[in-house]
């Protein structure tokens, strides 16, 4: 029997939280993270606090995961995400195994994801997996006997990128609410955008400005998620220049060639939005520019020196939040870290 993957079928992939967003928040030890939707907000905030602690206590946490093994199973290309997961484990004192590319794995021989994960669970203590199919991470989490971290599944979810984005926004703005956030570019296939919107809606009090060409508009299920929040709003526009002056955060995305079936459509749309210093003259002096990377040409290199550019900070924050998450799922406590969360009953 072939494995089943969730292709949405027009329905929302966002789930109601299994745990409440206030009060007691169950430990993450031993859990898989397919999406952030079922992790309570206090736990997410604790992960961000842990990441900040790690950044200022690198030496103290260097042996937190001694003897642990992380497996990185990447069925599609990745540079930053895979290396970030691997560096995170190495900096915690653990080791790494895995592959980068489906052609290097037994899937090329017809092995199912379930069988791969049942096998790898015997080798590793924790697994980070990226796959081009929506729902693959959920299939993996059900088959594995160790925690699975979704490192991106198709156009669906990318929870650790969302943690990275939250950490960067909080570092730049000091808060995750009462913000106007522009999402620009490929909003149809951008899993980072979908995942970030879903999570920010749980905090509430965010005004989203969704900037895209008509062909790459935000999917209806994402708009429904915003509508379901009593304190969040959105507006759609194709005009970056007209919207940029209102923004506290500008989240740029590339047009993803790998998501297009027709190369002519990709070539027509890839240069729709290019952020340069000229456009930034209309932006707030403290607006933060985020980008999940890699970029193609949607942000010119002259923007890199602008103090509003935060996308390389995201790279560092990505490693830190993955260090926080890996240690938390393994139940390995960070030496000297004291959680701000209330002691659970």
N, C-alpha and C positions, 0 to 999 in steps of 0.2 A: 504494500500500500504506500502510495506517495505521501510525503509530508504535506500538511496543510499550512498555508500562509495566509495571513489576513491581508486582503487587498482593499479593505474598507467597504467595498460595494456601496459606496455613497453614504455610508454611515460613519458617525464620529468614532475615531479610535480612542478618544479620551474617555477614561473611566472615572466613576465616582471614587473618591478616596476610600480605601479600606479602613484607614485610621483617621480620626478627627484631626483638624488643624490646630487644635488647642488642647491643653490638658496633657495627660500622660502620653508619651510617645514611645512606642515599643523600640527596643534595641534593634540595630541593623545587623547584628552578628548573625552570620549564616544565611542571610537573605540574598536573593538575586535582585538586580536593579534593571528591569526592562524599561521602565518609565519612572518618572518622578511622581506621577499622579497618585500613587498609593503610599508615598512617603510623607508623613506629617510635616507641616511647615517648621515646627520646632526642631525636628531632626535635620531638615535641610539647612536651617540657620546654624545648627551645631556643626554641620560639615563645613560651612563657610568659616566659622570661628576656628575650627581645627586647621583649615588650610592657612589662615592668617597666623596661627600659632606656629605651624611648621615653618613658615617663611622666616620667622625670627628665631627659630630654635633648630636650625638644620643639624647641628652637631648632636644635640640631645636626642633627636629622633632617628639617628642614622642606623640604629640596630633594632628598631621597632619590630620589623618582620624578618629577623634572622631565621633562616631555615625554611622560609616559605618559598613557593614556586608559583609564578604567574604564567599562564598560557595565553598568548595573544593569537587568536584565530581570525585572520583578516582575509575574507573571501573577495574583497575588492581593494583597489589601491588606496594607500594612505601613507602619509609621511608624518605629519604632526601628531595625529591621534595615536597611532601605533607607538611612535617613539616616546610620546608623553606617558602612555601607560607603562612602557618598559622602563623608562627613566625613573618614574615614580617608585616602582618596586625596587629597582636597584638602589635608589637613595634611601629606601627604608631597610636595606640590608638583605633583601631577598634575591631570588634568581628568576630568570625568564627563559621560557621555551616558546615555540610557536612557528607560524608561517605567515607570509605576506603574499597573498595571491592564490586563488583557487587552483591554479595549475600546479601549485606545489603541494597540494593536499590530496588525500584519497578520494575527495569528491570528484576528482577527474577520472576516477575509476568507477564512479557510481555510488560511493558510500553516502548514506543519508547523514543529515546533521545530527539526528538522534544518536546514531551509532558512533559518530565522531566524538560527541560529547560524553557518552558513556565510557568511551575509551580514555579520553583525555582526563576525565575525572579521577582516573587511577594514577595519573602522573602529577597533576597540579592541585594546588590548594584553592585557586581562584582562576577564573577565565574572563578575559575581555574579548568580545566577538563582534566583528563587523560583517554585515552581509547585505547584498543588494536587494533581497526580498523582504517586504514588510511582513512582520510576524515571525521572522526567523529566530529572533532573540527569545521570544516566548517559547517556541518549540525547544530551543536549547535549554532554557531554564527548567523545563519540565523533564528533560532527559538527564540532566547533569545531577550529580550528587554533591557538587561544590557550588559556591556562589558564581553566578553569571552576571557580567556587566555588559549591557548593551552599548557597544561602541558605534552604533548607527545601523539602522535596518531600513534600507531603501529610503523612501521619502517620508518615513513615519516618525521615528523618535531618535533623539540623540541626547540622552540625559546628562552625560558628563560634559558635553559642550554647553548645555544649559547651566550646569553648575559653574562652569568657567565664566559664562556671560554674567550670571548673577554676582559672582565674586568681583568681576571687573566693574560692573555698574555700581555695586555697593562701595567699592574702593574709591571710585571717581566721584560719586554723588552723595555718599553717606547714607543712602536709603534705597529701598526698592519700590516705594510707593510715591504717589503724587508726582508723577513724571509724565512727560510727553515723549513717546518713543516712536521714531520713524523706522520702519522696516522697508528697505529699498532693494529692488532687483527681482530675482526669481522667487516669488512668493508662492508659486504653485508646487514646486518640487523641493523647496528649501526646508528640510527636516529640522534644521537648527532654528528657523523662524517659528515653525509650528510648535516645537517643544518649548521654546522660550515664552511664546504667547500663552500657552496653556498654563505654565507654571506661574507667570506673573499675574494671571487672572485670579489665582488663588489668594494672593495678597490683596489684590484689588487696587482701586484708585490709580489706574494707569490709562492714559489716553493714547491709543495707537493710531499712527498715521501710516497707512499701507500704500506704498509707492511702487507702482509696477505698470508695465504695458498691459493692455487688455488680455493678451495671450497668456500672461503669467500672473494672473490675479490670485489672491488668497483663496484657498478652497472653502466651500460653504461650511464644512464642519468646523473649521477654525473660527470663522465668523460667528457661528452659533455658540462657540465656547466663550467668545467675548460677550455676546448678547446675554449669556447665562449669568454673567457677573453683574450684580446690581450697581457696581461703582466703576466699571470699565466702559470705555467707549471706543469707537473706531470711525475713521473716514478713509475712503479710498480715493486716490488721485494718481495721475500719471506724471505730475509736475514736481520734480525734486526741487527745482529752484524756487518754486512758489511756496513750498512747505518747509524748507530747511530752517528758516528763521524762527519757527515755533518750537523746535526740537531741543530737548535736553540730551537725548541719545539718538545718534544715527547709526543704525545697524545695516551695513552694506552687505550684499551677497553677490556672488558671481552667477552668471547664467551657466548652468551646468550642462556641458556638452553631452555627458554620459547619460542624461535623462531624456535626450531628444531622440526620436525615431527618424526625424527628417533633418539632415544637416543644413539644408537651405533655411529652415526655420531658426536653427541655432545661429547661423551666420547673420541672419537678419536682426536678431534680438540681442546679440551678445554685447553690442556697444550702445545700448539704449541709455544707460546711465554711467557717466564717468565723473567721479568726484575729483575736483582739482582745487587749487588754491583760489581760483576766481570764484567758484561757487561758495567756498567757505567764508568769503567776505560778508555774506548775508547771514551767517550762522552766529549763534550766541558764542561769546568768548569762552564759556566753560562747557560748551557742548562736547560730549565724548563720542568719538568715532570708533565703532566696533566692526569687526569682520571676522567670521570663523576661519578664513583662509582655507585653501590657497586663493589668492587673488589672481586674476588674469590681467585686465587693464581697467577695472572698474574704480580703482583708486590709483591716481598717478603717484609716482614716487616722490614728487615734491611735497606731498601731504605728509610723508613720514616724519619730517622734521617739525611739523606743527604740533604744539603741545596738546592739542585736542585728540591727536591720534593715539588710540589705546589698543590697537590690534596686536602689537607685539607684547604688550602687557598681558593680553589674553593668553598668549602662548605660555608665559611663566605661570599665570594663574591656573591654566589647565593642568600643568604638572602638579601643582600644589593641591588642587581639589581631588585629583586622582590619588595622590598620596593619602589624603584624608579618607577617601572612600574605600580604598583597598584595605587600609588598616582597620577601618570601622567594620567592614563586612567580615574580616577575619577575626575580629574581636581582640586585636592586638592594640593595647592601650598606648597612647603617646606619653612617654615619660614626662612628668611635670604638668601635663595638661589637666586643667580643671574645667569641666563643662559648666556652662551657665544655666543649663536646664535644671529643673527641679528634680530632686532625687525621686525616682519612681517608687511607688508604694510596693 
